[in-house]
Amino acid sequence: MAEKEAGADVPQEQKAGWASFIKSLASMTSDLSSMTAPPFILSPVSLTEFPAYWCEHPHLFAAISEGATPQERMERVLRWFIATLKGQYTTRNEKMGSEKKPLNPVLGELFYGTWPDVNGRGETVLVVEQVSHHPPITAYFIENKKAGVALQGHSGQKTSFTGTAINVKQSGHALLTVKPKSGGEEKYLITLPKLRIEGIVWGSPYVELTENSAIQSSTGFTAAIEYKGKGYFSGKPHTFKAVLTQGSKQIQTYEGQWTGVSHIGGSKGPVFLDTSAPKEEVTVKPISEQGEWESRRLWEKVAKGIRSGQYDEASKDKTRIENEQRQRRRDEAAAESSWQLVRFEHVDSDPDYQKLADMLHDKLTPAHEDAYIFKG
């Protein structure tokens, strides 16, 4: 097969801009998160909407507390987590033909959503706030009170270019609180995988997960997850292998594609998860009913311009929003004040995180990490 020509998927009218973008990538030695990408590769969606991907299978989220034993609940946490990956890391590719760069949120940007009651398990609610702009950090809270399951976390990205791909190191973590039907409370620390965005030179980016992440339960169970690209575990892209342990004892393994089918105990074992099952999009209020800081209202004109191909209009309103953001920071500096968070509170240390991180040992790099606590 002939080698693909660089820039083959780039629209003709965007060729010059794409070439300039690639040169800028190659010359950057710092974080790439704030770089301005060519309009045709921009997503019409702000990064504040991404935490909704944690709950596109709300029945799996709600069902965690129904597990009869700590081991069964840990397995349900792992199944739900793996089910979130396809939406988080390949949705833009499926909908738009290639990975798209999300809009960089402004400080204070908000996103609210819900998933309706599923089979009597209760409604699930989502609250997101952009809690930092430099570096960009998004905090989120997802809860189903009736099911007794809540997720709280924050994430950021530090990116670098390595010649043919963009490497993304995700900062932050998520803490899952589960109240089993049998009583009590359990905590689960979820660390975030690294990403590698391939296909940059061709103008047709796609994501692979790399290296490792982990889930640590307060009950003593640990799931260590390894991610590989095509050909490592199954000869297919987007592969993973998870090993469930309790202390030094290995309990079970799970492997397959996080975008497809995975199995228990090897490729010939029972099906663990099939991600082809329908997902449920988050429900959001109409833009006319949203506040000025809510994401879809804030970026309405930009998103409309990107979807319709009116890139000049999109770029014009995007520039307006970004200039207003810069002016707010200058005004705050002049007044010796700082932006006040609305739904989250920054803390230097989270005891729940630290306790579970200590249990993970070498599976988790940071021994200390600050956090953002949901205020309600």
C-alpha positions as CSV (number, residue, x, y, z in Angstrom):
1,M,0.0,0.0,0.0
2,A,1.3,3.4,-0.9
3,E,2.4,5.6,2.0
4,K,-0.1,8.3,2.8
5,E,0.8,11.8,1.8
6,A,1.2,14.3,4.6
7,G,-1.8,16.6,4.9
8,A,-3.9,14.3,2.7
9,D,-7.0,14.8,5.0
10,V,-6.6,18.6,5.3
11,P,-9.1,20.7,3.4
12,Q,-7.5,22.4,0.4
13,E,-8.3,25.9,1.7
14,Q,-6.7,25.0,5.1
15,K,-3.4,23.5,3.7
16,A,-1.3,26.6,4.4
17,G,-2.7,27.0,7.9
18,W,-2.1,23.4,8.7
19,A,1.5,23.5,7.5
20,S,2.1,26.5,9.7
21,F,0.5,24.7,12.6
22,I,2.8,21.7,12.2
23,K,5.8,24.0,12.1
24,S,4.6,25.7,15.3
25,L,4.2,22.3,17.0
26,A,7.7,21.3,16.1
27,S,9.1,24.5,17.5
28,M,7.2,24.5,20.8
29,T,9.2,23.3,23.9
30,S,6.5,24.1,26.5
31,D,2.9,22.9,27.0
32,L,0.8,23.0,23.9
33,S,-2.6,23.3,25.6
34,S,-3.1,27.0,24.8
35,M,-2.0,26.8,21.1
36,T,-4.5,28.1,18.5
37,A,-5.3,25.2,16.1
38,P,-6.6,25.7,12.6
39,P,-10.4,26.2,12.6
40,F,-11.2,22.9,10.7
41,I,-9.7,20.8,13.5
42,L,-11.5,22.6,16.3
43,S,-14.4,20.9,18.1
44,P,-17.6,22.9,18.6
45,V,-17.6,21.5,22.2
46,S,-15.8,23.1,25.2
47,L,-13.6,20.9,27.5
48,T,-16.1,21.6,30.3
49,E,-18.5,19.1,28.7
50,F,-16.0,16.2,28.8
51,P,-16.8,15.0,32.3
52,A,-20.2,14.0,30.9
53,Y,-18.4,11.1,29.3
54,W,-18.0,9.6,32.8
55,C,-21.7,8.8,32.8
56,E,-22.8,7.9,29.3
57,H,-23.8,4.5,30.7
58,P,-25.7,5.7,33.8
59,H,-27.0,2.2,34.5
60,L,-23.5,0.9,35.0
61,F,-22.7,3.8,37.3
62,A,-25.9,3.3,39.4
63,A,-25.4,-0.5,39.5
64,I,-22.1,-0.3,41.3
65,S,-23.7,-0.1,44.8
66,E,-25.8,-3.2,44.0
67,G,-22.7,-5.5,44.1
68,A,-23.1,-8.1,46.8
69,T,-19.5,-8.2,47.9
70,P,-16.5,-5.9,47.9
71,Q,-14.9,-7.9,45.0
72,E,-18.1,-7.7,42.9
73,R,-18.4,-4.0,43.5
74,M,-14.8,-3.5,42.5
75,E,-15.4,-5.4,39.3
76,R,-18.4,-3.2,38.6
77,V,-16.3,-0.1,39.1
78,L,-13.8,-1.5,36.6
79,R,-16.5,-2.3,34.1
80,W,-18.0,1.1,34.4
81,F,-14.6,2.8,34.1
82,I,-13.6,0.9,31.0
83,A,-17.1,1.8,29.5
84,T,-16.3,5.5,29.9
85,L,-13.1,5.4,27.8
86,K,-14.7,5.1,24.3
87,G,-16.8,8.2,24.8
88,Q,-13.9,10.2,26.4
89,Y,-11.3,9.5,23.8
90,T,-12.8,8.5,20.4
91,T,-16.2,10.3,20.2
92,R,-14.9,13.2,18.2
93,N,-13.2,10.8,15.8
94,E,-16.5,8.9,15.2
95,K,-18.7,12.0,14.8
96,M,-16.3,14.3,12.9
97,G,-14.0,12.0,11.0
98,S,-10.9,12.7,13.2
99,E,-10.0,13.8,16.7
100,K,-10.8,17.5,17.2
101,K,-9.3,20.0,19.6
102,P,-11.9,21.0,22.2
103,L,-12.5,24.6,23.0
104,N,-10.3,25.8,25.9
105,P,-12.7,26.8,28.7
106,V,-12.6,30.2,30.3
107,L,-12.1,30.5,34.1
108,G,-15.5,30.2,35.8
109,E,-17.2,28.4,32.9
110,L,-20.0,26.1,34.1
111,F,-21.7,23.0,32.7
112,Y,-24.8,21.3,34.2
113,G,-26.5,18.2,33.0
114,T,-28.7,15.2,34.1
115,W,-29.5,11.7,33.1
116,P,-33.0,10.6,33.9
117,D,-34.0,7.7,36.2
118,V,-33.1,4.3,34.7
119,N,-35.1,1.3,35.8
120,G,-35.9,2.9,39.1
121,R,-32.3,3.5,40.1
122,G,-32.7,7.3,40.3
123,E,-31.6,10.5,38.5
124,T,-27.9,11.3,38.0
125,V,-26.7,14.9,38.1
126,L,-23.6,16.5,36.7
127,V,-21.9,19.8,37.8
128,V,-18.7,21.0,36.1
129,E,-16.7,24.2,36.7
130,Q,-13.5,25.4,35.1
131,V,-11.5,26.1,38.2
132,S,-8.2,27.2,36.7
133,H,-7.1,28.7,33.4
134,H,-3.3,28.6,33.7
135,P,-2.9,25.7,34.0
136,P,-6.3,24.6,32.6
137,I,-8.1,22.5,35.2
138,T,-11.7,21.2,35.1
139,A,-13.5,20.1,38.3
140,Y,-16.6,17.9,38.2
141,F,-19.1,16.1,40.4
142,I,-21.5,13.4,39.4
143,E,-24.1,11.9,41.8
144,N,-27.0,9.4,41.9
145,K,-28.3,9.9,45.4
146,K,-30.8,7.1,45.2
147,A,-28.2,4.6,44.0
148,G,-25.7,5.8,46.6
149,V,-22.9,6.6,44.1
150,A,-21.0,9.8,43.6
151,L,-17.9,10.8,41.6
152,Q,-15.7,13.8,42.3
153,G,-12.6,14.8,40.5
154,H,-10.5,17.2,38.5
155,S,-8.4,16.9,35.4
156,G,-5.9,18.9,33.4
157,Q,-3.6,18.2,30.5
158,K,0.0,18.9,29.7
159,T,0.9,18.3,26.1
160,S,4.1,18.0,24.1
161,F,4.9,17.2,20.4
162,T,7.4,14.4,19.6
163,G,7.8,14.7,15.8
164,T,4.8,12.7,14.6
165,A,2.4,12.7,17.6
166,I,1.2,14.7,20.5
167,N,1.7,13.2,24.0
168,V,-0.8,14.2,26.6
169,K,-0.1,13.7,30.3
170,Q,-3.3,14.0,32.3
171,S,-3.1,15.5,35.8
172,G,-5.7,15.0,38.4
173,H,-7.7,12.1,39.7
174,A,-11.2,11.0,40.5
175,L,-12.7,9.8,43.8
176,L,-15.7,7.5,43.7
177,T,-17.8,7.1,46.8
178,V,-20.1,4.1,47.0
179,K,-22.7,3.3,49.6
180,P,-23.5,-0.4,49.2
181,K,-27.0,-1.6,49.6
182,S,-25.8,-3.7,52.5
183,G,-24.6,-0.6,54.4
184,G,-21.3,1.3,55.0
185,E,-19.3,3.3,52.6
186,E,-16.4,2.6,50.2
187,K,-14.0,4.9,48.4
188,Y,-12.2,4.3,45.1
189,L,-9.3,6.3,43.7
190,I,-9.1,6.4,39.9
191,T,-6.0,7.7,38.2
192,L,-6.0,8.9,34.6
193,P,-4.2,7.4,31.6
194,K,-1.8,9.2,29.3
195,L,-2.8,9.8,25.7
196,R,-0.9,9.8,22.4
197,I,-2.6,11.6,19.5
198,E,-1.4,10.0,16.3
199,G,-2.1,11.1,12.7
200,I,-1.1,14.8,13.3
201,V,1.0,15.0,10.1
202,W,-1.9,13.7,8.0
203,G,-4.4,16.2,9.5
204,S,-6.5,13.2,10.7
205,P,-5.7,12.8,14.4
206,Y,-6.8,9.9,16.5
207,V,-6.2,8.9,20.2
208,E,-4.4,5.9,21.7
209,L,-4.2,5.5,25.4
210,T,-0.7,4.6,26.7
211,E,1.1,3.3,29.8
212,N,-1.0,2.6,32.9
213,S,-3.7,3.8,35.2
214,A,-5.2,2.2,38.3
215,I,-8.2,1.9,40.5
216,Q,-7.7,1.5,44.3
217,S,-10.5,0.5,46.6
218,S,-10.6,1.2,50.3
219,T,-11.6,-2.4,50.7
220,G,-8.1,-3.4,49.6
221,F,-8.7,-4.4,45.9
222,T,-6.5,-2.9,43.2
223,A,-7.1,-2.9,39.5
224,A,-3.9,-2.1,37.5
225,I,-4.7,-1.3,33.8
226,E,-2.2,-1.3,31.0
227,Y,-3.0,0.3,27.6
228,K,-1.4,-0.5,24.3
229,G,-2.0,0.2,20.6
230,K,-2.5,-2.1,17.7
231,G,-0.8,-5.5,17.8
232,Y,0.2,-5.8,21.5
233,F,-2.6,-7.8,23.2
234,S,-5.0,-8.7,20.4
235,G,-3.7,-7.3,17.1
236,K,-6.3,-4.6,17.4
237,P,-6.1,-0.9,18.3
238,H,-7.2,0.5,21.6
239,T,-6.4,-2.6,23.7
240,F,-6.1,-2.9,27.5
241,K,-5.3,-5.5,30.1
242,A,-6.5,-5.1,33.7
243,V,-5.2,-7.2,36.6
244,L,-7.3,-7.3,39.8
245,T,-5.4,-8.0,43.0
246,Q,-6.0,-8.0,46.7
247,G,-2.7,-7.4,48.4
248,S,-0.2,-9.7,46.8
249,K,-2.8,-12.1,45.5
250,Q,-4.0,-12.0,41.9
251,I,-7.7,-12.4,41.6
252,Q,-8.6,-12.0,37.9
253,T,-7.6,-10.5,34.6
254,Y,-9.6,-8.7,31.9
255,E,-8.5,-7.8,28.4
256,G,-9.7,-6.7,25.0
257,Q,-10.6,-3.4,23.3
258,W,-11.8,-0.4,25.4
259,T,-13.6,0.6,22.2
260,G,-15.1,-2.8,21.6
261,V,-15.4,-6.2,23.4
262,S,-13.3,-7.3,26.4
263,H,-13.2,-10.7,28.2
264,I,-12.6,-12.1,31.6
265,G,-9.5,-14.3,32.0
266,G,-8.3,-14.0,28.4
267,S,-9.6,-13.6,24.9
268,K,-11.5,-16.9,25.0
269,G,-13.2,-16.1,28.4
270,P,-16.7,-14.8,29.1
271,V,-17.5,-11.3,27.9
272,F,-16.7,-8.6,30.4
273,L,-18.0,-5.6,28.5
274,D,-19.3,-4.8,25.0
275,T,-19.1,-1.1,24.4
276,S,-21.4,-1.3,21.3
277,A,-24.3,-1.0,23.8
278,P,-26.2,2.2,23.3
279,K,-25.0,5.2,25.3
280,E,-27.1,7.9,26.8
281,E,-26.2,11.5,26.1
282,V,-26.4,14.0,29.0
283,T,-29.6,16.1,29.1
284,V,-28.9,19.9,29.1
285,K,-31.3,22.8,29.5
286,P,-32.0,24.8,26.3
287,I,-29.5,27.6,25.7
288,S,-32.2,30.2,26.2
289,E,-32.5,29.0,29.8
290,Q,-28.8,28.9,30.6
291,G,-26.8,31.5,32.5
292,E,-24.1,33.6,30.8
293,W,-21.3,31.4,32.2
294,E,-22.8,28.1,31.1
295,S,-20.8,26.5,28.4
296,R,-23.2,26.1,25.5
297,R,-24.5,29.6,25.8
298,L,-21.0,31.1,26.2
299,W,-19.7,29.3,23.1
300,E,-23.0,29.3,21.1
301,K,-21.8,31.5,18.1
302,V,-18.4,29.8,18.0
303,A,-20.0,26.3,17.9
304,K,-22.5,27.4,15.3
305,G,-19.7,28.7,13.1
306,I,-17.6,25.5,13.4
307,R,-20.5,23.2,12.6
308,S,-21.6,25.3,9.6
309,G,-18.1,25.8,8.3
310,Q,-18.2,29.5,8.8
311,Y,-14.7,29.5,10.4
312,D,-14.2,33.3,10.1
313,E,-17.3,33.9,12.2
314,A,-16.3,31.2,14.7
315,S,-12.8,32.7,15.0
316,K,-14.1,36.2,15.5
317,D,-16.3,35.3,18.4
318,K,-13.7,33.0,19.9
319,T,-11.2,35.9,19.9
320,R,-13.8,38.1,21.6
321,I,-14.3,35.6,24.4
322,E,-10.6,35.1,24.9
323,N,-9.9,38.9,24.9
324,E,-12.6,39.4,27.5
325,Q,-11.0,36.6,29.6
326,R,-7.6,38.4,29.5
327,Q,-9.2,41.7,30.4
328,R,-10.8,40.1,33.5
329,R,-7.5,38.9,34.7
330,R,-5.9,42.3,34.2
331,D,-8.8,43.9,36.1
332,E,-8.4,41.4,39.0
333,A,-4.7,42.1,39.1
334,A,-5.3,45.8,39.3
335,A,-7.8,45.4,42.1
336,E,-5.6,42.9,43.9
337,S,-8.5,40.4,43.8
338,S,-8.9,36.9,42.5
339,W,-11.7,34.9,40.8
340,Q,-14.0,33.2,43.3
341,L,-15.1,29.7,42.5
342,V,-18.8,29.0,42.5
343,R,-19.3,25.2,43.0
344,F,-15.9,23.9,44.1
345,E,-13.4,24.7,46.8
346,H,-9.6,24.3,46.3
347,V,-7.9,22.3,49.1
348,D,-4.1,21.7,49.5
349,S,-4.7,18.1,50.6
350,D,-7.5,15.6,50.5
351,P,-7.2,12.9,53.2
352,D,-9.3,10.4,51.2
353,Y,-7.0,10.8,48.2
354,Q,-3.8,10.5,50.3
355,K,-5.0,7.3,52.1
356,L,-5.8,5.5,48.8
357,A,-2.7,6.8,47.1
358,D,-0.6,5.4,49.8
359,M,-2.2,2.0,49.2
360,L,-1.3,2.1,45.5
361,H,2.5,2.6,46.1
362,D,4.4,2.5,42.8
363,K,1.2,2.3,40.7
364,L,0.7,6.0,41.3
365,T,3.4,8.6,40.8
366,P,2.3,11.7,42.9
367,A,2.6,11.1,46.7
368,H,0.7,14.3,47.3
369,E,-1.9,16.1,45.1
370,D,-4.2,19.0,45.8
371,A,-7.9,18.7,44.9
372,Y,-11.2,20.5,44.4
373,I,-14.0,19.6,46.7
374,F,-17.6,20.1,45.6
375,K,-19.5,22.6,47.7
376,G,-23.0,21.6,46.8
